[in-house]
Amino acid sequence: MSDWTERRASDARQHVHVETRIKVNAWLHVLPRQDGQTLHELESLFLSVAAGDRLTVEAVPSSSAEFRLTSNRPDLVPGNSVHQAWTRFTSAIQPLAGHRDFRISAHLEKRIPEKSGLGAASGDAGAALLLLNELHGFPLGHDQLLALASSLGSDVPFFLRSGPCIVRGMGEIVDPIPTLPRRWCCIALPTFRVDTRRAYMTLDDAINRGGASGMEPTVDLNAVVEALRTGTPLRGSDDARLNSFDATLGENTASYLGIRSMLLAGGAILAGLSGSGSAIFGIYAERAAAEAAALEVQRRISAVQTLVAEIL
């Protein structure tokens, strides 16, 4: 998880560099809210992708806990998920006898844009929780970390694990599935961005107008897992809906469908929208195919950014 690059015996100063992770939702079913619920439950196949932001931390033992965060995106520092993770973690360990305190300076290099459905901020928070627990000598067990992660956001618990998982409930139920064969992901980032809260409002409106069944994935979750295991392209991929949020894109639907078609034409096992959007992913059996798809998307739509990374 972390790369401890320096440990000075004189003052126990520690430097660590962490490459955080993102996720794609290879399948996502958002359930209608029940009476009294303020949040939606979901069922989703989360895949961990070896791309993300970079978190650099310098920690020095101190008589009191201190934290300072900087970033190449200063506009994202106020209320940042990394700072929130430190606040929750520090509060959790304060009552523990013999707990350690550090003066921490952290720098977050943001590489993944926000409002893209890739969970970059959640990945940052999850990485920060794991790092803080390691730095402090592992005072919290997994269940305690999971509770902290759940309090930070619905995607954060997933980032305490590695490998593919089925995620349910409000994100707090994370069940690993057997490791998949080596797969590669091409992610296309269109110019439009999607606000998650607005996407849920649009989804609620669509459910109220047309019923919940019209927002459900048209492909069974088991079929998606099987396609990823065998490397056989998902049957009917051109018309398949893998994500409830497909119906919330409005004027951006044509752009989404066009990019998805390009990824499928490039030999993707499956392709779709990640989270509430806007990122569009294609999953491939070979890296060369993923890279070729990325080049084709950029050739045809120069404003679209792409990245290729391994699925962990």
C-alpha positions as CSV (number, residue, x, y, z in Angstrom):
1,M,0.0,0.0,0.0
2,S,2.7,2.5,0.9
3,D,6.3,3.1,-0.1
4,W,8.3,4.1,3.0
5,T,11.2,6.0,1.4
6,E,13.0,7.5,4.5
7,R,13.2,6.7,8.2
8,R,15.6,8.8,10.2
9,A,16.6,7.3,13.5
10,S,17.6,10.7,15.0
11,D,14.1,12.1,15.0
12,A,11.9,9.2,13.7
13,R,10.8,11.5,10.8
14,Q,9.0,9.5,8.2
15,H,8.3,10.2,4.5
16,V,5.8,8.1,2.6
17,H,4.5,8.3,-1.0
18,V,1.2,6.6,-1.8
19,E,-0.3,6.0,-5.2
20,T,-4.1,6.0,-4.5
21,R,-6.6,4.0,-6.6
22,I,-9.8,4.6,-8.5
23,K,-12.7,2.3,-9.3
24,V,-15.0,1.6,-12.1
25,N,-18.5,0.2,-11.6
26,A,-18.7,-2.7,-14.1
27,W,-22.4,-3.1,-13.1
28,L,-24.5,-0.8,-10.9
29,H,-28.1,-1.1,-9.8
30,V,-29.4,1.7,-7.7
31,L,-32.5,0.6,-5.7
32,P,-35.5,2.9,-5.2
33,R,-35.6,4.6,-1.9
34,Q,-38.0,3.0,0.6
35,D,-40.2,5.0,2.9
36,G,-38.1,6.9,5.5
37,Q,-34.9,6.4,3.6
38,T,-32.8,9.5,2.8
39,L,-30.2,7.6,0.8
40,H,-30.4,4.9,-1.9
41,E,-29.1,1.4,-1.4
42,L,-27.2,-0.1,-4.3
43,E,-25.7,-3.3,-5.6
44,S,-22.6,-3.0,-7.7
45,L,-19.5,-4.7,-9.0
46,F,-16.6,-2.5,-8.1
47,L,-13.3,-3.0,-9.9
48,S,-10.1,-1.5,-8.5
49,V,-8.0,0.3,-11.1
50,A,-4.3,1.0,-10.8
51,A,-4.5,4.7,-11.4
52,G,-5.3,7.6,-9.1
53,D,-3.9,10.5,-7.2
54,R,-0.5,10.7,-5.3
55,L,-0.4,11.4,-1.6
56,T,2.9,12.4,0.0
57,V,3.2,12.5,3.8
58,E,5.9,13.7,6.2
59,A,5.3,12.7,9.8
60,V,7.2,13.7,12.9
61,P,6.4,12.5,16.5
62,S,4.7,15.3,18.4
63,S,3.1,16.0,21.8
64,S,-0.2,16.8,19.9
65,A,-1.8,15.7,16.7
66,E,-1.4,18.3,13.9
67,F,-2.2,18.1,10.2
68,R,-1.5,20.4,7.2
69,L,-2.6,19.6,3.7
70,T,-1.5,21.2,0.4
71,S,-2.3,20.3,-3.1
72,N,-1.7,21.2,-6.8
73,R,-5.4,21.9,-6.7
74,P,-5.7,24.4,-3.8
75,D,-9.4,24.8,-4.6
76,L,-10.0,21.3,-3.4
77,V,-8.2,21.6,-0.1
78,P,-11.1,23.0,2.0
79,G,-13.1,19.9,3.1
80,N,-10.8,17.5,1.3
81,S,-11.5,13.8,2.0
82,V,-7.9,13.3,3.1
83,H,-8.3,15.9,5.8
84,Q,-11.6,14.4,6.8
85,A,-10.0,11.0,7.1
86,W,-7.3,12.4,9.4
87,T,-10.0,14.2,11.6
88,R,-12.1,11.0,12.0
89,F,-9.0,8.8,12.6
90,T,-7.5,11.1,15.2
91,S,-10.8,11.4,17.1
92,A,-11.1,7.6,17.1
93,I,-7.6,6.9,18.6
94,Q,-7.6,9.7,21.2
95,P,-9.3,7.6,23.9
96,L,-6.9,4.8,23.4
97,A,-4.2,4.3,26.0
98,G,-0.7,4.9,24.7
99,H,-1.7,6.3,21.3
100,R,0.9,8.1,19.2
101,D,0.6,11.7,18.0
102,F,2.3,13.1,14.9
103,R,2.8,16.5,13.2
104,I,1.8,15.6,9.7
105,S,2.4,17.6,6.5
106,A,0.7,16.1,3.5
107,H,0.6,17.0,-0.2
108,L,-2.1,15.6,-2.5
109,E,-1.3,15.7,-6.2
110,K,-4.7,15.5,-7.9
111,R,-4.6,13.6,-11.2
112,I,-8.2,12.3,-11.6
113,P,-10.9,15.0,-12.2
114,E,-13.8,15.2,-9.8
115,K,-17.4,14.5,-10.9
116,S,-16.2,11.7,-13.1
117,G,-17.7,8.7,-11.2
118,L,-14.2,7.1,-10.6
119,G,-14.2,7.6,-6.8
120,A,-10.9,9.4,-6.7
121,A,-11.7,11.4,-3.5
122,S,-12.9,8.2,-1.9
123,G,-9.7,6.4,-3.0
124,D,-7.7,9.2,-1.4
125,A,-9.7,8.9,1.9
126,G,-9.3,5.1,1.9
127,A,-5.5,5.3,1.3
128,A,-5.2,8.0,4.0
129,L,-7.0,5.8,6.6
130,L,-4.8,2.8,5.8
131,L,-1.7,5.0,5.9
132,L,-2.6,6.7,9.2
133,N,-3.3,3.3,10.8
134,E,0.1,2.0,9.7
135,L,1.9,5.1,10.8
136,H,0.3,4.9,14.3
137,G,1.2,1.3,14.8
138,F,-2.2,-0.3,13.7
139,P,-4.3,0.8,16.7
140,L,-7.6,0.2,14.8
141,G,-8.8,-3.1,13.5
142,H,-10.5,-3.6,10.1
143,D,-14.1,-3.3,11.5
144,Q,-13.1,0.0,13.2
145,L,-11.6,1.3,10.0
146,L,-14.6,0.2,8.1
147,A,-16.9,2.2,10.4
148,L,-14.7,5.3,9.8
149,A,-14.7,4.7,6.1
150,S,-18.5,4.4,6.0
151,S,-18.8,7.7,7.8
152,L,-16.7,9.4,5.1
153,G,-18.6,8.2,2.1
154,S,-20.4,5.3,0.5
155,D,-17.4,4.4,-1.8
156,V,-14.7,4.7,0.8
157,P,-15.1,1.2,2.4
158,F,-14.3,-0.5,-0.9
159,F,-10.8,1.2,-0.9
160,L,-9.9,-0.5,2.3
161,R,-9.7,-3.8,0.3
162,S,-8.1,-4.8,-2.9
163,G,-9.4,-6.7,-5.9
164,P,-13.0,-7.0,-7.3
165,C,-15.9,-6.7,-4.8
166,I,-19.7,-6.8,-4.8
167,V,-20.7,-3.7,-2.9
168,R,-24.2,-3.5,-1.4
169,G,-26.3,-1.4,1.0
170,M,-25.1,2.1,1.5
171,G,-21.6,1.0,0.4
172,E,-20.8,-0.6,3.8
173,I,-21.2,-4.2,2.7
174,V,-18.1,-5.1,0.7
175,D,-17.8,-8.7,-0.4
176,P,-14.6,-9.7,-2.3
177,I,-15.1,-12.1,-5.2
178,P,-12.4,-14.4,-6.6
179,T,-9.6,-12.7,-8.5
180,L,-10.3,-12.1,-12.2
181,P,-7.8,-12.9,-15.0
182,R,-5.6,-10.0,-15.8
183,R,-7.6,-7.3,-17.5
184,W,-7.0,-3.8,-18.7
185,C,-9.2,-0.7,-18.6
186,C,-9.5,2.2,-21.0
187,I,-11.2,5.1,-19.4
188,A,-12.5,8.0,-21.4
189,L,-13.1,11.3,-19.7
190,P,-15.5,13.5,-21.8
191,T,-15.7,17.2,-21.5
192,F,-19.0,17.1,-19.5
193,R,-19.0,16.4,-15.7
194,V,-21.8,14.9,-13.6
195,D,-22.8,16.2,-10.2
196,T,-23.7,13.1,-8.1
197,R,-26.4,14.8,-6.1
198,R,-28.1,16.1,-9.3
199,A,-27.8,12.6,-10.9
200,Y,-29.6,11.0,-8.0
201,M,-32.3,13.7,-8.2
202,T,-32.7,13.0,-11.9
203,L,-32.9,9.2,-11.2
204,D,-35.6,9.7,-8.6
205,D,-37.6,11.8,-11.1
206,A,-37.2,9.1,-13.7
207,I,-38.3,6.4,-11.3
208,N,-41.3,8.4,-10.2
209,R,-42.4,9.0,-13.8
210,G,-41.7,5.6,-15.4
211,G,-41.2,3.2,-12.5
212,A,-38.1,1.5,-11.1
213,S,-37.9,-1.3,-13.7
214,G,-37.0,1.2,-16.4
215,M,-33.9,2.2,-14.5
216,E,-32.6,-1.3,-13.8
217,P,-29.6,-2.8,-15.6
218,T,-30.7,-4.9,-18.6
219,V,-27.9,-7.4,-18.0
220,D,-27.6,-9.8,-15.1
221,L,-24.7,-9.3,-12.7
222,N,-23.6,-12.9,-13.0
223,A,-23.4,-12.5,-16.8
224,V,-21.0,-9.5,-16.3
225,V,-18.8,-11.5,-14.0
226,E,-18.7,-14.4,-16.3
227,A,-17.8,-12.2,-19.3
228,L,-14.9,-10.7,-17.3
229,R,-13.7,-14.2,-16.3
230,T,-13.8,-15.7,-19.8
231,G,-12.8,-12.6,-21.7
232,T,-15.8,-13.2,-24.1
233,P,-17.5,-9.9,-25.1
234,L,-20.8,-9.5,-23.4
235,R,-23.6,-10.5,-25.7
236,G,-25.7,-7.5,-26.8
237,S,-23.3,-5.0,-25.4
238,D,-24.4,-2.3,-27.9
239,D,-27.8,-2.1,-26.3
240,A,-27.0,-3.3,-22.8
241,R,-27.6,-1.0,-19.8
242,L,-25.1,-1.9,-17.1
243,N,-25.8,1.1,-14.9
244,S,-28.9,2.7,-13.5
245,F,-27.4,6.1,-14.1
246,D,-27.4,5.6,-17.9
247,A,-30.9,7.1,-17.8
248,T,-29.7,10.3,-16.1
249,L,-27.3,11.8,-18.7
250,G,-29.9,13.9,-20.5
251,E,-28.3,16.0,-23.3
252,N,-25.0,14.2,-22.7
253,T,-26.5,10.8,-23.6
254,A,-25.4,10.9,-27.3
255,S,-21.8,11.7,-26.3
256,Y,-21.8,8.8,-23.9
257,L,-23.2,6.3,-26.3
258,G,-20.8,7.4,-29.1
259,I,-17.8,6.9,-26.9
260,R,-19.1,3.6,-25.6
261,S,-19.6,2.4,-29.1
262,M,-16.0,3.2,-30.0
263,L,-14.7,1.2,-27.0
264,L,-16.9,-1.8,-27.9
265,A,-15.8,-1.6,-31.5
266,G,-12.2,-1.8,-30.2
267,G,-12.9,-5.2,-28.7
268,A,-14.0,-4.4,-25.2
269,I,-15.4,-7.3,-23.1
270,L,-17.9,-4.7,-21.9
271,A,-18.1,-0.9,-21.7
272,G,-20.3,1.5,-19.8
273,L,-20.6,4.4,-17.4
274,S,-18.8,4.4,-14.1
275,G,-20.7,5.5,-11.0
276,S,-23.0,8.5,-11.8
277,G,-20.6,9.5,-14.6
278,S,-19.1,11.1,-16.5
279,A,-16.2,8.6,-17.1
280,I,-16.8,5.8,-19.6
281,F,-14.8,2.6,-19.4
282,G,-14.0,-0.3,-21.6
283,I,-12.5,-3.5,-20.2
284,Y,-10.1,-5.5,-22.4
285,A,-8.2,-8.8,-22.2
286,E,-5.0,-7.3,-23.5
287,R,-3.3,-4.0,-22.8
288,A,-2.6,-3.4,-26.5
289,A,-6.3,-3.5,-27.3
290,A,-7.0,-1.0,-24.5
291,E,-4.3,1.3,-25.7
292,A,-5.5,1.1,-29.3
293,A,-9.0,2.0,-28.2
294,A,-7.7,5.0,-26.2
295,L,-5.9,6.2,-29.3
296,E,-8.9,5.8,-31.5
297,V,-11.1,7.7,-29.1
298,Q,-8.6,10.6,-29.0
299,R,-8.2,10.5,-32.8
300,R,-12.0,10.9,-33.3
301,I,-12.8,13.2,-30.3
302,S,-9.7,15.3,-29.5
303,A,-11.3,16.9,-26.5
304,V,-11.7,13.6,-24.7
305,Q,-9.0,12.6,-22.3
306,T,-8.1,8.9,-21.9
307,L,-6.1,6.7,-19.6
308,V,-5.2,3.0,-19.7
309,A,-4.5,1.1,-16.5
310,E,-4.5,-2.4,-15.2
311,I,-7.5,-3.7,-13.2
312,L,-6.2,-5.0,-9.8
